[in-house]
């Protein structure tokens, strides 16, 4: 599954167009490497997403075929860490 579609379907980024932009801007990494929107993802990989002065790291658990409800999101991506970026560091 494409990275931008996964980000949208798993609810990590609300819109696919914004997920694609984030990837193109180098704000999304798979297993420590900056990833393009077309990069293929699979369960077990680690994602790092830097958006809105926040850094979140996830582990991919499963691949949702369609956008999932908020209550089901934890079945597809496990939040490993979440931190805010200090304005001086940004």
Buried (B, 14 or more C-beta within 10 A) or exposed (E): BBBBBBBBBBBBBEEBEBBBBBBEEEBBBBEEEEBBBEBEBEEEBBBBBBBEEEBBBBEBBEBBEEBBEEEEBEEBBEEEEEEEEEEEEE
